[in-house]
Amino acid sequence: MGATAPGTQAALAAWRAALGSARVGTDPAVLARYAASTAGWSTMPLAVLQPRTTEEVVQVVRVAAGAGVPVYPVSAGRNWGYGDACALADGHAIVDLSGMNRILEADAELAYVVIEPGVTQQQLSRYLLEQRLPMWMDCTGAGPDTSLVGNILERGFGHSPYGNRFQSVAGMRIVLANGDVVDTGFGHFPSAVNGRVYPYGVGPYVDGLFTQSNFGIVTSLGLWLMPHTAALNHFLCAVPTHEAIGPVIDALRPLRLDGTLRSILHVGNDLRVLSGGMTYPRELVGSGGPLPGDVRARLRQAAGIGAWTVSGALYGNSEQVAAARRAVRRALRPTAARPQFLDERKLDAGAVVARLLGNTGPGRRLAAKVALGRSLFEMNRGIPNGRFLAGAYWRRRGGLPPDFPAGANPAVDNCGMLWVSPVLPLRGADLLRVHALAEPVFHAHRFDLLATFSMLNERALGGVLTVAYDKEDPDEAARARRCYRELFDTLVGAGYIPYRVGLQSMADLDNGDDAYWRMVRQLKAALDPGGIIAPGRYAGRGGDTPGVGMWRV
């Protein structure tokens, strides 16, 4: 289906009647903005629809079903590295839910909120602060303007003990392709008072079906938040050599398993840490290839970091945090990592010393570390910070925009970035194996390997391997696509399946005669027989998979 499908003009007229002409965008400049992508390809929408209520979403899908025009919902359109605001094919109508940005309920006693898809990290964070509600939301590094619901529906993760975000969802409201509005959990009982405190309801638990799928459009959900804790420490560990990260992972795993470490720990290689504070130093390299070893070593030394950096937070009362500090020190004693624990008093003292040292080398390094520490503290307390988006600009010509991070949008800013995100067992040997599989692929295609591994839960690491490239260089963009494809195939072939994928790889998740994807298609046929909602999205190989496979070169 596309822009020439029968009924397109009738659909546009009906949508204008339902939403008003101002909220049915067909201007080429508007369409081009939604077509912007960090990937090496994009798709052009038929129109951009901006409903503001669940009832208007119902009207949108009923018109789409009647006219046979596909719609593609986005919460804020900032799915950077995985498809941004693009549909899988030209001619889909983008349903932009960012105007549905109400915080419908907030309960401080039971620590939850009910939010719509347009609610951003910054909006909820400010709301909690302004209302003086003793709750912290979980925060990601994707920036203040990203949607909480959109990330949750992709099963994204953040930093806090509530960082495995989908596990904190209690009840969804969903619009199906026929216009039915479904409340999950206990929400469909009119008398229910327990819909936000027990997510499963009674009967089949269906909420997971509406994550990473195209079965319906989620228009609100309940989200558990974390109560303020009396004490908070952040810790950083510099790991001096590449091989030494394996024992560090194995030393920390028992602390995740027994609950000593409750937050999601992040493990970044030197390039990932460096990319958070600078862009690719063309003046030192010239060739545009991966950083030479001596340049990389000098940058690492100047920044005062190791081959890897481990970052995490400790929450609780003062006794609990002190006990966790002792446990972390004890666990890491046999390894090469020495943890540094930060609290606000240390950061304040560091800021004073940095001012006294002034514009000297040590003063600048200390000031940078204090700024990083403050940003990490904010993240741990649910206050988003755009500085962690800097890695998306690693190979962008012109470096960071002048006003960065204000209003940062890697897609609109013409950044080139593709993510491969494997899940692996929480073992040091698996991290080293994934790195050993990935590194030669990056070097063969002349890219730096920016790698982060996060302890998603007590047993799994989630990797984010970034192919950062210069979109203005056609040769480099082509190499990036080939690098991505080889990396994706290599890791999947080795058994490290990604936890989420970009649009270009969705059909490739279907490995042939797979009963799982047959079941998915049967569910789609039952819930959306016309294939109206986001055709091809996490659908495997089938009749409703347009526009994919173009990278099979």
LUMDO-331858 format. One record per residue (C-alpha): residue in three letters; x, y, z; residue number from 1. Coordinates in steps of 0.05 Angstrom, whole numbers. Layout:
% residues N
<"ALA",<X,Y,Z>,NUM>
...
***
This chain:
% residues 553
<"MET",<0,0,0>,1>
<"GLY",<25,70,-13>,2>
<"ALA",<8,140,-36>,3>
<"THR",<-27,114,-99>,4>
<"ALA",<-72,65,-61>,5>
<"PRO",<-146,73,-75>,6>
<"GLY",<-179,116,-24>,7>
<"THR",<-119,159,-7>,8>
<"GLN",<-152,226,-23>,9>
<"ALA",<-215,204,12>,10>
<"ALA",<-174,185,73>,11>
<"LEU",<-139,252,75>,12>
<"ALA",<-205,288,70>,13>
<"ALA",<-235,246,126>,14>
<"TRP",<-175,257,171>,15>
<"ARG",<-179,333,159>,16>
<"ALA",<-252,331,178>,17>
<"ALA",<-236,292,242>,18>
<"LEU",<-173,328,264>,19>
<"GLY",<-174,395,228>,20>
<"SER",<-130,414,169>,21>
<"ALA",<-75,440,215>,22>
<"ARG",<-64,371,244>,23>
<"VAL",<-60,334,178>,24>
<"GLY",<8,353,150>,25>
<"THR",<24,343,77>,26>
<"ASP",<72,401,66>,27>
<"PRO",<137,374,35>,28>
<"ALA",<179,407,89>,29>
<"VAL",<139,373,144>,30>
<"LEU",<143,306,109>,31>
<"ALA",<218,314,99>,32>
<"ARG",<228,326,174>,33>
<"TYR",<193,260,190>,34>
<"ALA",<234,225,136>,35>
<"ALA",<300,247,168>,36>
<"SER",<338,188,195>,37>
<"THR",<405,170,225>,38>
<"ALA",<403,107,181>,39>
<"GLY",<429,105,111>,40>
<"TRP",<359,104,82>,41>
<"SER",<291,134,98>,42>
<"THR",<219,132,75>,43>
<"MET",<173,188,56>,44>
<"PRO",<105,190,91>,45>
<"LEU",<39,205,57>,46>
<"ALA",<19,252,113>,47>
<"VAL",<31,267,186>,48>
<"LEU",<-31,260,231>,49>
<"GLN",<-32,291,300>,50>
<"PRO",<-88,265,343>,51>
<"ARG",<-94,292,414>,52>
<"THR",<-142,242,447>,53>
<"THR",<-156,168,446>,54>
<"GLU",<-222,183,412>,55>
<"GLU",<-185,218,355>,56>
<"VAL",<-138,158,348>,57>
<"VAL",<-201,115,340>,58>
<"GLN",<-224,160,284>,59>
<"VAL",<-156,157,251>,60>
<"VAL",<-153,81,249>,61>
<"ARG",<-225,74,226>,62>
<"VAL",<-212,120,168>,63>
<"ALA",<-148,82,152>,64>
<"ALA",<-184,15,154>,65>
<"GLY",<-240,39,110>,66>
<"ALA",<-194,69,58>,67>
<"GLY",<-140,16,61>,68>
<"VAL",<-85,66,77>,69>
<"PRO",<-32,43,127>,70>
<"VAL",<-15,85,188>,71>
<"TYR",<49,84,228>,72>
<"PRO",<46,109,300>,73>
<"VAL",<105,144,334>,74>
<"SER",<105,172,405>,75>
<"ALA",<156,227,394>,76>
<"GLY",<193,203,332>,77>
<"ARG",<260,198,367>,78>
<"ASN",<275,125,359>,79>
<"TRP",<346,144,341>,80>
<"GLY",<391,90,313>,81>
<"TYR",<332,43,300>,82>
<"GLY",<289,81,250>,83>
<"ASP",<274,149,280>,84>
<"ALA",<204,172,257>,85>
<"CYS",<204,131,192>,86>
<"ALA",<155,78,172>,87>
<"LEU",<179,15,136>,88>
<"ALA",<156,40,68>,89>
<"ASP",<137,103,31>,90>
<"GLY",<64,125,32>,91>
<"HIS",<45,109,104>,92>
<"ALA",<11,162,145>,93>
<"ILE",<52,177,207>,94>
<"VAL",<8,181,269>,95>
<"ASP",<48,229,313>,96>
<"LEU",<24,220,385>,97>
<"SER",<68,274,414>,98>
<"GLY",<8,320,423>,99>
<"MET",<-22,268,471>,100>
<"ASN",<22,292,528>,101>
<"ARG",<-21,291,590>,102>
<"ILE",<-1,263,657>,103>
<"LEU",<-69,234,673>,104>
<"GLU",<-57,212,745>,105>
<"ALA",<-2,215,797>,106>
<"ASP",<-6,176,862>,107>
<"ALA",<50,192,911>,108>
<"GLU",<27,141,963>,109>
<"LEU",<31,82,916>,110>
<"ALA",<85,113,871>,111>
<"TYR",<56,111,802>,112>
<"VAL",<33,156,745>,113>
<"VAL",<-11,147,685>,114>
<"ILE",<17,179,622>,115>
<"GLU",<3,188,548>,116>
<"PRO",<53,174,493>,117>
<"GLY",<74,246,483>,118>
<"VAL",<98,254,555>,119>
<"THR",<173,264,551>,120>
<"GLN",<227,248,602>,121>
<"GLN",<236,322,616>,122>
<"GLN",<162,335,624>,123>
<"LEU",<151,280,676>,124>
<"SER",<215,298,712>,125>
<"ARG",<195,371,718>,126>
<"TYR",<124,352,738>,127>
<"LEU",<149,310,796>,128>
<"LEU",<196,366,819>,129>
<"GLU",<145,422,812>,130>
<"GLN",<91,382,848>,131>
<"ARG",<141,361,901>,132>
<"LEU",<122,289,893>,133>
<"PRO",<172,242,928>,134>
<"MET",<183,198,867>,135>
<"TRP",<238,189,815>,136>
<"MET",<225,165,745>,137>
<"ASP",<274,120,711>,138>
<"CYS",<316,159,661>,139>
<"THR",<353,140,597>,140>
<"GLY",<411,176,563>,141>
<"ALA",<370,189,500>,142>
<"GLY",<356,260,520>,143>
<"PRO",<301,301,553>,144>
<"ASP",<255,304,492>,145>
<"THR",<245,229,483>,146>
<"SER",<180,193,499>,147>
<"LEU",<174,148,559>,148>
<"VAL",<119,106,528>,149>
<"GLY",<156,99,462>,150>
<"ASN",<218,73,497>,151>
<"ILE",<177,26,540>,152>
<"LEU",<141,-3,479>,153>
<"GLU",<210,-18,449>,154>
<"ARG",<229,-51,516>,155>
<"GLY",<283,0,528>,156>
<"PHE",<321,8,592>,157>
<"GLY",<349,63,636>,158>
<"HIS",<394,69,697>,159>
<"SER",<356,61,762>,160>
<"PRO",<329,0,799>,161>
<"TYR",<267,11,755>,162>
<"GLY",<311,11,693>,163>
<"ASN",<280,-52,663>,164>
<"ARG",<223,-6,645>,165>
<"PHE",<169,-53,618>,166>
<"GLN",<169,-89,685>,167>
<"SER",<143,-25,716>,168>
<"VAL",<81,-20,671>,169>
<"ALA",<13,-31,702>,170>
<"GLY",<-45,-27,653>,171>
<"MET",<-49,-1,582>,172>
<"ARG",<-103,32,540>,173>
<"ILE",<-99,8,468>,174>
<"VAL",<-135,25,404>,175>
<"LEU",<-143,-35,357>,176>
<"ALA",<-149,-31,282>,177>
<"ASN",<-225,-38,284>,178>
<"GLY",<-230,22,331>,179>
<"ASP",<-242,-18,394>,180>
<"VAL",<-210,12,457>,181>
<"VAL",<-181,-41,503>,182>
<"ASP",<-159,-31,575>,183>
<"THR",<-113,-85,598>,184>
<"GLY",<-102,-115,667>,185>
<"PHE",<-160,-98,713>,186>
<"GLY",<-173,-34,673>,187>
<"HIS",<-232,-62,635>,188>
<"PHE",<-272,-72,699>,189>
<"PRO",<-309,-6,711>,190>
<"SER",<-307,-15,787>,191>
<"ALA",<-232,-33,790>,192>
<"VAL",<-191,4,842>,193>
<"ASN",<-130,-42,833>,194>
<"GLY",<-113,-31,760>,195>
<"ARG",<-47,6,773>,196>
<"VAL",<-21,-37,830>,197>
<"TYR",<-25,-107,800>,198>
<"PRO",<-8,-108,726>,199>
<"TYR",<-33,-177,706>,200>
<"GLY",<-107,-171,718>,201>
<"VAL",<-146,-236,712>,202>
<"GLY",<-145,-279,650>,203>
<"PRO",<-91,-278,595>,204>
<"TYR",<-38,-226,606>,205>
<"VAL",<-33,-190,539>,206>
<"ASP",<7,-126,552>,207>
<"GLY",<71,-155,524>,208>
<"LEU",<37,-168,457>,209>
<"PHE",<34,-93,446>,210>
<"THR",<109,-82,455>,211>
<"GLN",<153,-89,393>,212>
<"SER",<92,-105,352>,213>
<"ASN",<40,-75,305>,214>
<"PHE",<-23,-102,337>,215>
<"GLY",<-51,-36,363>,216>
<"ILE",<-36,36,385>,217>
<"VAL",<-22,48,458>,218>
<"THR",<-52,114,481>,219>
<"SER",<-36,112,555>,220>
<"LEU",<-5,67,608>,221>
<"GLY",<7,64,682>,222>
<"LEU",<80,69,703>,223>
<"TRP",<109,53,771>,224>
<"LEU",<160,103,797>,225>
<"MET",<215,96,849>,226>
<"PRO",<205,129,917>,227>
<"HIS",<260,177,937>,228>
<"THR",<315,143,977>,229>
<"ALA",<351,175,1036>,230>
<"ALA",<420,162,1006>,231>
<"LEU",<449,157,936>,232>
<"ASN",<520,143,915>,233>
<"HIS",<547,136,845>,234>
<"PHE",<608,94,831>,235>
<"LEU",<657,92,774>,236>
<"CYS",<710,40,760>,237>
<"ALA",<767,51,711>,238>
<"VAL",<789,-16,682>,239>
<"PRO",<860,-6,654>,240>
<"THR",<863,-60,601>,241>
<"HIS",<814,-92,554>,242>
<"GLU",<821,-163,579>,243>
<"ALA",<812,-142,651>,244>
<"ILE",<738,-126,641>,245>
<"GLY",<720,-200,641>,246>
<"PRO",<737,-212,715>,247>
<"VAL",<703,-147,734>,248>
<"ILE",<638,-170,703>,249>
<"ASP",<643,-237,738>,250>
<"ALA",<658,-203,804>,251>
<"LEU",<597,-158,800>,252>
<"ARG",<548,-210,776>,253>
<"PRO",<536,-241,845>,254>
<"LEU",<519,-172,872>,255>
<"ARG",<466,-164,819>,256>
<"LEU",<439,-234,833>,257>
<"ASP",<433,-223,908>,258>
<"GLY",<404,-153,903>,259>
<"THR",<463,-114,930>,260>
<"LEU",<467,-78,864>,261>
<"ARG",<396,-58,846>,262>
<"SER",<408,-8,790>,263>
<"ILE",<427,-23,718>,264>
<"LEU",<503,-19,712>,265>
<"HIS",<533,8,648>,266>
<"VAL",<601,-14,621>,267>
<"GLY",<630,29,565>,268>
<"ASN",<694,22,527>,269>
<"ASP",<742,81,521>,270>
<"LEU",<714,105,455>,271>
<"ARG",<643,106,482>,272>
<"VAL",<666,148,541>,273>
<"LEU",<708,194,498>,274>
<"SER",<650,204,449>,275>
<"GLY",<610,232,507>,276>
<"GLY",<656,292,511>,277>
<"MET",<684,303,441>,278>
<"THR",<675,285,368>,279>
<"TYR",<720,247,321>,280>
<"PRO",<787,285,320>,281>
<"ARG",<796,293,245>,282>
<"GLU",<854,341,256>,283>
<"LEU",<893,284,289>,284>
<"VAL",<874,229,240>,285>
<"GLY",<860,258,172>,286>
<"SER",<843,192,138>,287>
<"GLY",<774,185,167>,288>
<"GLY",<788,114,189>,289>
<"PRO",<789,85,260>,290>
<"LEU",<832,122,310>,291>
<"PRO",<904,98,308>,292>
<"GLY",<926,63,372>,293>
<"ASP",<974,118,394>,294>
<"VAL",<922,172,384>,295>
<"ARG",<871,131,422>,296>
<"ALA",<920,120,479>,297>
<"ARG",<936,194,484>,298>
<"LEU",<862,213,486>,299>
<"ARG",<849,160,539>,300>
<"GLN",<907,186,581>,301>
<"ALA",<886,258,574>,302>
<"ALA",<815,240,597>,303>
<"GLY",<841,199,655>,304>
<"ILE",<802,136,635>,305>
<"GLY",<818,63,624>,306>
<"ALA",<801,15,569>,307>
<"TRP",<733,6,601>,308>
<"THR",<692,45,652>,309>
<"VAL",<639,14,697>,310>
<"SER",<584,60,722>,311>
<"GLY",<528,47,771>,312>
<"ALA",<489,75,830>,313>
<"LEU",<473,52,901>,314>
<"TYR",<405,68,931>,315>
<"GLY",<376,61,1000>,316>
<"ASN",<385,90,1069>,317>
<"SER",<455,109,1093>,318>
<"GLU",<468,41,1125>,319>
<"GLN",<446,3,1062>,320>
<"VAL",<489,46,1017>,321>
<"ALA",<549,39,1063>,322>
<"ALA",<540,-37,1063>,323>
<"ALA",<535,-37,987>,324>
<"ARG",<599,4,981>,325>
<"ARG",<635,-47,1025>,326>
<"ALA",<608,-105,983>,327>
<"VAL",<630,-72,918>,328>
<"ARG",<700,-59,944>,329>
<"ARG",<706,-129,970>,330>
<"ALA",<681,-161,905>,331>
<"LEU",<728,-119,861>,332>
<"ARG",<790,-128,905>,333>
<"PRO",<816,-188,865>,334>
<"THR",<806,-150,799>,335>
<"ALA",<842,-92,766>,336>
<"ALA",<783,-44,779>,337>
<"ARG",<784,4,837>,338>
<"PRO",<716,37,849>,339>
<"GLN",<709,111,864>,340>
<"PHE",<645,129,901>,341>
<"LEU",<613,197,890>,342>
<"ASP",<563,234,932>,343>
<"GLU",<542,306,928>,344>
<"ARG",<591,329,981>,345>
<"LYS",<649,301,941>,346>
<"LEU",<624,334,878>,347>
<"ASP",<618,401,913>,348>
<"ALA",<689,394,940>,349>
<"GLY",<715,374,871>,350>
<"ALA",<683,435,840>,351>
<"VAL",<718,480,891>,352>
<"VAL",<786,449,876>,353>
<"ALA",<774,453,801>,354>
<"ARG",<760,528,808>,355>
<"LEU",<824,537,848>,356>
<"LEU",<864,500,795>,357>
<"GLY",<834,543,742>,358>
<"ASN",<849,535,668>,359>
<"THR",<905,485,678>,360>
<"GLY",<906,414,652>,361>
<"PRO",<889,383,720>,362>
<"GLY",<837,437,732>,363>
<"ARG",<802,424,665>,364>
<"ARG",<803,348,676>,365>
<"LEU",<775,355,746>,366>
<"ALA",<721,403,723>,367>
<"ALA",<701,355,668>,368>
<"LYS",<696,298,717>,369>
<"VAL",<654,339,765>,370>
<"ALA",<607,358,708>,371>
<"LEU",<601,285,688>,372>
<"GLY",<588,265,760>,373>
<"ARG",<533,316,767>,374>
<"SER",<501,292,702>,375>
<"LEU",<503,220,727>,376>
<"PHE",<472,240,793>,377>
<"GLU",<416,275,757>,378>
<"MET",<404,214,714>,379>
<"ASN",<401,169,775>,380>
<"ARG",<347,214,804>,381>
<"GLY",<306,216,740>,382>
<"ILE",<329,283,713>,383>
<"PRO",<347,274,639>,384>
<"ASN",<409,305,610>,385>
<"GLY",<422,313,536>,386>
<"ARG",<498,309,543>,387>
<"PHE",<496,234,535>,388>
<"LEU",<471,242,464>,389>
<"ALA",<539,267,443>,390>
<"GLY",<560,198,419>,391>
<"ALA",<510,203,362>,392>
<"TYR",<551,261,334>,393>
<"TRP",<618,224,335>,394>
<"ARG",<629,226,259>,395>
<"ARG",<584,286,242>,396>
<"ARG",<619,340,202>,397>
<"GLY",<620,404,242>,398>
<"GLY",<618,366,308>,399>
<"LEU",<567,383,360>,400>
<"PRO",<517,438,344>,401>
<"PRO",<532,505,377>,402>
<"ASP",<474,500,427>,403>
<"PHE",<484,426,443>,404>
<"PRO",<451,393,480>,405>
<"ALA",<391,440,476>,406>
<"GLY",<342,414,425>,407>
<"ALA",<390,360,401>,408>
<"ASN",<360,315,347>,409>
<"PRO",<411,269,314>,410>
<"ALA",<364,253,256>,411>
<"VAL",<350,326,238>,412>
<"ASP",<423,344,253>,413>
<"ASN",<444,295,198>,414>
<"CYS",<481,247,244>,415>
<"GLY",<498,178,218>,416>
<"MET",<486,124,270>,417>
<"LEU",<464,51,268>,418>
<"TRP",<458,8,330>,419>
<"VAL",<466,-67,337>,420>
<"SER",<441,-88,406>,421>
<"PRO",<456,-160,424>,422>
<"VAL",<434,-193,489>,423>
<"LEU",<486,-238,522>,424>
<"PRO",<492,-277,586>,425>
<"LEU",<519,-236,644>,426>
<"ARG",<589,-266,640>,427>
<"GLY",<655,-234,626>,428>
<"ALA",<673,-287,575>,429>
<"ASP",<611,-270,534>,430>
<"LEU",<627,-195,534>,431>
<"LEU",<697,-209,510>,432>
<"ARG",<672,-257,457>,433>
<"VAL",<621,-208,430>,434>
<"HIS",<675,-154,428>,435>
<"ALA",<723,-202,393>,436>
<"LEU",<669,-218,341>,437>
<"ALA",<652,-145,329>,438>
<"GLU",<720,-111,329>,439>
<"PRO",<747,-141,264>,440>
<"VAL",<682,-125,229>,441>
<"PHE",<688,-51,249>,442>
<"HIS",<761,-48,229>,443>
<"ALA",<749,-83,162>,444>
<"HIS",<700,-28,144>,445>
<"ARG",<744,27,176>,446>
<"PHE",<701,48,235>,447>
<"ASP",<713,56,309>,448>
<"LEU",<677,8,354>,449>
<"LEU",<638,48,406>,450>
<"ALA",<611,-5,455>,451>
<"THR",<567,-4,516>,452>
<"PHE",<543,-64,555>,453>
<"SER",<489,-56,608>,454>
<"MET",<468,-105,663>,455>
<"LEU",<395,-106,642>,456>
<"ASN",<375,-153,697>,457>
<"GLU",<408,-203,743>,458>
<"ARG",<428,-250,687>,459>
<"ALA",<434,-211,622>,460>
<"LEU",<478,-159,590>,461>
<"GLY",<450,-115,535>,462>
<"GLY",<500,-89,485>,463>
<"VAL",<496,-27,443>,464>
<"LEU",<548,-28,388>,465>
<"THR",<548,37,349>,466>
<"VAL",<565,45,276>,467>
<"ALA",<576,120,274>,468>
<"TYR",<589,149,205>,469>
<"ASP",<590,213,164>,470>
<"LYS",<525,217,126>,471>
<"GLU",<553,270,80>,472>
<"ASP",<604,220,52>,473>
<"PRO",<568,171,5>,474>
<"ASP",<626,121,8>,475>
<"GLU",<626,123,83>,476>
<"ALA",<551,115,86>,477>
<"ALA",<555,54,41>,478>
<"ARG",<611,24,84>,479>
<"ALA",<568,36,146>,480>
<"ARG",<510,-4,116>,481>
<"ARG",<557,-61,99>,482>
<"CYS",<588,-58,168>,483>
<"TYR",<520,-60,201>,484>
<"ARG",<497,-118,158>,485>
<"GLU",<560,-160,171>,486>
<"LEU",<558,-144,245>,487>
<"PHE",<484,-162,251>,488>
<"ASP",<494,-228,214>,489>
<"THR",<557,-246,253>,490>
<"LEU",<526,-235,322>,491>
<"VAL",<460,-269,305>,492>
<"GLY",<499,-327,275>,493>
<"ALA",<538,-333,340>,494>
<"GLY",<473,-336,381>,495>
<"TYR",<474,-264,407>,496>
<"ILE",<405,-243,383>,497>
<"PRO",<389,-168,390>,498>
<"TYR",<336,-144,439>,499>
<"ARG",<310,-93,389>,500>
<"VAL",<327,-77,316>,501>
<"GLY",<323,-22,265>,502>
<"LEU",<271,-21,210>,503>
<"GLN",<320,-50,160>,504>
<"SER",<328,-115,200>,505>
<"MET",<258,-132,222>,506>
<"ALA",<244,-182,168>,507>
<"ASP",<312,-214,181>,508>
<"LEU",<290,-236,250>,509>
<"ASP",<249,-291,216>,510>
<"ASN",<297,-348,204>,511>
<"GLY",<253,-388,158>,512>
<"ASP",<204,-441,179>,513>
<"ASP",<193,-410,247>,514>
<"ALA",<130,-427,286>,515>
<"TYR",<139,-364,329>,516>
<"TRP",<132,-316,270>,517>
<"ARG",<74,-357,242>,518>
<"MET",<39,-346,308>,519>
<"VAL",<55,-271,305>,520>
<"ARG",<24,-267,235>,521>
<"GLN",<-38,-305,260>,522>
<"LEU",<-46,-255,317>,523>
<"LYS",<-38,-198,268>,524>
<"ALA",<-90,-227,221>,525>
<"ALA",<-139,-233,279>,526>
<"LEU",<-128,-163,308>,527>
<"ASP",<-114,-125,244>,528>
<"PRO",<-137,-165,184>,529>
<"GLY",<-128,-107,136>,530>
<"GLY",<-55,-97,158>,531>
<"ILE",<-68,-24,171>,532>
<"ILE",<-25,-10,232>,533>
<"ALA",<50,-7,219>,534>
<"PRO",<53,-63,167>,535>
<"GLY",<119,-101,171>,536>
<"ARG",<139,-77,240>,537>
<"TYR",<166,-137,279>,538>
<"ALA",<125,-182,233>,539>
<"GLY",<176,-231,207>,540>
<"ARG",<175,-249,133>,541>
<"GLY",<106,-245,104>,542>
<"GLY",<57,-209,60>,543>
<"ASP",<56,-146,102>,544>
<"THR",<131,-133,101>,545>
<"PRO",<142,-77,51>,546>
<"GLY",<204,-37,41>,547>
<"VAL",<252,-83,79>,548>
<"GLY",<311,-123,57>,549>
<"MET",<341,-66,17>,550>
<"TRP",<407,-75,53>,551>
<"ARG",<416,-146,29>,552>
<"VAL",<476,-129,-16>,553>
***
